[in-house]
Amino acid sequence: MKLDSEVTVAKDYDKYNDDAKGNGLKGCLTNTRLSKEEVIAQYKQLWQVEKTFRISKKDLRIPPLFHY
């Protein structure tokens, strides 16, 4: 990289504060007929499925599984 002229850097505090408003929010898009409370409850249980896959892959020493 080559800079031929002087560069000025400044923080955009308005943009920073706008971005901070959405921190911690997640969105879910689904085609199910479950209520939003049921979808959230099911999503919170996802870690158990992921943990099971991690354990089975580690213990069985199987290669990565790619599916479409």
GUSE-336840 format. One record per residue (C-alpha): z, y, x. Coordinates in steps of 0.2 Angstrom, whole numbers, plus 5000, padded with zeros to 4 digits. Example, Ala and Ser with C-alpha at 12.3 -4.5 7.8 and 13.67 -1.06 7.14 Angstrom:
// residues 2
503949785062/503649955068/
END
This chain:
// residues 68
500050005000/499650175006/500350334999/499350495003/500450614994/502250644990/502950534976/504350594964/505450464955/506450504940/507450404927/506850424909/508550414900/507850434883/506850274886/508350184894/509450224878/508050174866/507950004875/509849974875/509849974856/508949804856/510049724869/510749554863/509649544848/508549384845/507149354832/506649184825/505049154816/504848994806/503848914792/505348824784/506048844767/507848844774/508948994771/509149114786/510949054788/510348874789/509048914802/510349004812/511548864811/510248734816/509648854831/511448854837/511448664838/509848664849/510948654865/511448484861/509648424860/509248504877/510748434885/510248264879/508548284887/509348344903/510448194904/509148064900/507948144913/509248144926/509947964923/508247884920/507347984934/505848004924/504448134929/504248294918/503648264901/502248384895/501748384877/500648484865/
END
